[in-house]
Amino acid sequence: MGLLTKEIEKAPCTVEISHKFESLHAHVRFNNGAVIYPGDEVQVEGPEIMAPFGEIVREDRMATILRASKLEQLWTRLTGDLEVMELCEFSFSEEVSL
């Protein structure tokens, strides 16, 4: 993998969708041990998965991993903390006014 080139990798995965009162989540676990690094993109193949309320659905699928170039990995590491801070809201006063 070069400074500006990208690689495409296929990996088997298990998708878990939970639609319960206690937990609403979607997780992808790679069955071949693939690891995702900063800047990588993952696309799970197949139709949309819908879990009825109160259930957890697990399906085996294939995923396409688009590996970030070395330059993209560096940029993601440098700017990642700043993007996370955009999600935070801080207040140091005891009064809240909107």
N, C-alpha and C positions, 0 to 999 in steps of 0.2 A: 504494500500500500504506500503510495507516494504522498507528496505534500498536498497535491490537489486532486488526486484520483480517489474514487469511491469503489467499494466492493459490494456485491450483492451475494447474500448467503441465504439458503433455505434451511429451515429448522423445524422439526416436529415439535408441537407444543400442546399443552392442555390448558383450555380456557375454563375458568370458573367464574360464574355469574351468581351473585347472591342478591336476592330481593326479599329480605326479611326486615322486620321492624328493628331488630338488634343490629343488623349489618347490611349495608347496601354497598356492594363492591364488585369489581371485575379484576381478576388477576390472570396473568399469562405466565405459565411455568414452562420453560424450555426443557424438553425431554432428553436432549442430547448434551445438556450442560452448557449451552451457549451463554455468553455473558454480554450484556449491553453496556456500552461505554458512553460517556458524555457526547452528545451530538448524533448518536445513532438513531435511526427511525425503524419502527417495527410496524408491519402491516399483516394482520391475521387474515388468512384467506377463507372464503366461504360466506354463506348468508348470515344475516344478522341473528344473534342469539337473544331470545326473549325468555326471561324467567318469570313465571307467575308469582304473585305475591305469596310470601311465606316459603318459598322453595330456593334451593341451590341447584344450578344446572352446571354440569361438567361435560365438555366435549373435547375430543382430540382433533386437532387441526394442523395445518401447515402454516408457518409464518415466513414472511420475507423480511430479512434484516438488511437494511441499507446502511452500510458502515460509513461513518463520517470520515472525511479526509483528515490528515494530521493537522492541517490549518483550521478546519472546523472544530476539531477536538480542543485545540488550544483556545480558540475564541469562546467556545462554550464554557470551558473551565474559568476563563478570565471574567466573563460577564454573567455567569450563572448566579453568583451570590447577589448581584445587583438586581436581577430579575426576581429572585425570591423575596427580596426586601420590598418590592412593589406590592406584594400581597399582605404585608404587615401594616397594621395601623396602630400607632402609639399615642397614648394620652397620658400626660403626667399631672393632670389636674383632677381635683375631686369632683368638680362640677362637669356635667356633660351638657352641652348645648348644641342643638342642631339648627 
